[in-house]
Amino acid sequence: MSEEKKLEEQKVEPKEETASKPEDSEKKTNKSAEPKDKGKDEKKGKEKPTAKKKKSKRRAVVEGCIHILASYNNTLVSITEPNGEVISWSSAGSSGFKGARKATPYAAQVATENAIQKAKIYGLERAHVFMKGAGNGREQAMRGITANQIEILSITDTTALPHNGCRKKKHRRV
């Protein structure tokens, strides 16, 4: 019985065709006759009440994931919920460093601290860390996490490693 009820609830009614109604087709073709002020009443000149947008509820994320990509030129830090939705992010470039200074360990630490400060608004306390890349900022980014009182649950290296690499050059014949 319960399975039948679930199936009935999942059934979707087919949408009605709007082109078959003569009233709708007249509205579509007569767009130029509409008044330019759509937000005002024609008689009184007052604005029509519009539906207010709901304020987004700030989600509480106590445990999350910190993804650090340390390339040779920059360090990117993304902090996500456990399901992968990004809460905050930062990079050495967005932290104010330009050129060769983006690749320094200090820039990586500042980028990590900026991302964590943004994520602390959501209540981040514990995190799994995923590191990728072989840049200078790997270790210093970890120090930036511990400096901001975030408890590290695990550290995982997700750097891509070739299993056999790309095809070698053809053998040179002399």
Buried (B, 14 or more C-beta within 10 A) or exposed (E): EEEEEEEEEEEEEEEEEEEEEEEEEEEEEEEEEEEEEEEEEEEEEEEEEEEEEEEEEEEEBEBBBBBBBBBEEBBBBBBBBEEEEEBBBBBBBBBEBEEEEBBBBBBBBBBBBBBBEBBBEBBBEEBBBBBBBEBBBBEBBBBBBEEBEBEEEEEEEEEEEEEEEEEEEEEEEE
